[in-house]
Amino acid sequence: MHTRDYQALDRAHYLHPFTDFKALGEEGSRIIEHAEGVYIHDSEGNRILDGMAGLWCVNLGYGREELVAAATEQMRQLPYYNSFFKTAHPPAVKLAETLCRLAPAHVNHVFFTGSGSEANDTVLRMVRRYWALKGQPDKQWVIGRKNAYHGSTVAGVSLGGMAPMHAQGGPLVPKIAHVRQPYWFGEGRSGEGRSGEGRTAGQDPEAFGRECAAALEAKIQELGEENVAAFIAEPVQGAGGAIIPPESYWPAVKAVLAKYDILLVVDEVICGFGRLGEWFGSVHYGLEPDLMPIAKGLSSGYLPIGGVLVGDRVAETLIEEGGEFFHGFTYSGHPVCAAVAQRNLELLEAEGLVDRVRDEIGPYLASRWKALEAHPLVGEARSLGLIGALELVDPATGERFAESRGVGTLCRDLCFAGGLVMRSVGDTMIISPPLVISRDEIDELIDKARAALDATLARLAE
Ligand code: PLP
C-alpha cells in the first residue's frame, strides 16, 4: 500500500484523538512508518527529528532491541494474567519494587493502570476513599488548575482545566474546582492567558508565584477546608504549555496544603522518569506527594502502562482500615507491559540518562534554546531539563498575537515540513525530546526551530 491508500482508508474509518477531521483537507494524515533513535520516518521517505518524543513519552528513544526482547520473552512466558483476587506475577511484582526504590523514601506502594487517564481516575477515587476511611466523608472536593491536562476519561477531563474539553461531552464529575496556573509569561507578565485570568501587572515572577498559591488558599477557604480532599498539579505543566512555575510557587503551595491538611497529588505522567533531570519532577521541587500518577516514560511509550505511586500515609490507611478496594482494570500491571517497563527503567538507570539530563544535556539545551530569544518572533524561550517552550509574539509589539491568527499552528506545520516535530499550544511552541538526544541532534533541533521561525515570519509578512 502507498501513502495515498493509507490516507484514503484513514479518512474513511479512523476517528483520531484531538483532530478536526473536516479540517484535514486534501493532504490527509502524515503516515509514520518507522523510527530509530530520535528520528521518525514517514511513508514519503522523510526523516523527521522528533522533538516531542512522541507524546512526551519515548524517553529512551526509538528502536531499542532490549525492549523488543523483553516483550517477546514475556509474551512467550505469560502473555496475560491479572492481579485480581490474590494473584500476582513476576513482572508486575518486580516493577512495583523497582518503582518504589526509585521513588522518594515515603513512597512504598503502587497501583497499576493502563494509562495516565486511568491513573487519575484512580487518584480521584482513592483520595475520596481515604478521607471517608479517616471519618471525614465530606472531604470530597479536589482542586486542580485551569489549563491543566490530566487525561481524557471523564475524571481526567474534570480534574484537568482545559476549557474546550469541559465544553464537550459533559456534565463533569462534581466537586472539582480549579485555580489559576503559575503562568508568568501568559498571565503574570503580559496580560490575559489561556485560563482567562486577568492581567497581573507590576509584579515580579516570584510575587506572582506567591499570588497563585494565595489563590489556592482562597479557594480552600471558599469551599471550606473541611470539604477539600486534595490538590492536583504537574510539577511543570506540560500540555498546558510547558509552564515552569516561578521558584516561589511550590514552597508556597506546600505551606498552604500543610496548613489545611490537604493531600498533594503530583501528576508525574510527563515529568516522571527523567524529564526534569530527576526520576520524578517532585524531587526537583522538593515535594513529598501523597499520590503520584505515572505513565508515558514508565515504558518509554513502547507499551501502554500507568499507575499511581501511593505514599505511606494513604497506603497505610487503605491497607489497614480499608478492606477491599473495589477498583481495578483488566490490564492493571499487564505482564508484558510491566516487563517492558522494568527493562526500560533498568536501561534508563544503567545508562545514567536521568543524571545526564540534569548535569549535561539539559544545561546544553538550555544554553542553545535561550539564544532563540533573540529571534523577533520569540518573546520568551524557557526550558528545564528536557522540556522547553517558545512564546511567539508579534514582532511589532513584543506582545502575544490575537489567538485567532493561528501563528502557532502555522509554525508547527512549517516545522514539520522542515523536518522537526514541535508541538504548538496556542502560540506556545513546545519541545520534549527523547532523553537520549545528543548534542549534535540538539544543534539540529535548534537550527530547524530557527528556520521554522524564519519561515513563519516570512509568511506573516506576505
Ligand atoms: N496526565 C498528564 C500530565 C498528561 O500529560 C497526560 C497525557 O498527556 C495524562 C495525564 C493522560 O495520560 P494518558 O494519555 O496515558 O491517558
Boltz pocket constraint, residues with backbone or C-beta under 6 A from the ligand:
constraints:
  - pocket:
      binder: B
      contacts: [[A, 55], [A, 114], [A, 115], [A, 116], [A, 117], [A, 118], [A, 120], [A, 149], [A, 150], [A, 151], [A, 152], [A, 234], [A, 238], [A, 239], [A, 267], [A, 268], [A, 269], [A, 270], [A, 295], [A, 296], [A, 306]]
      max_distance: 6.0
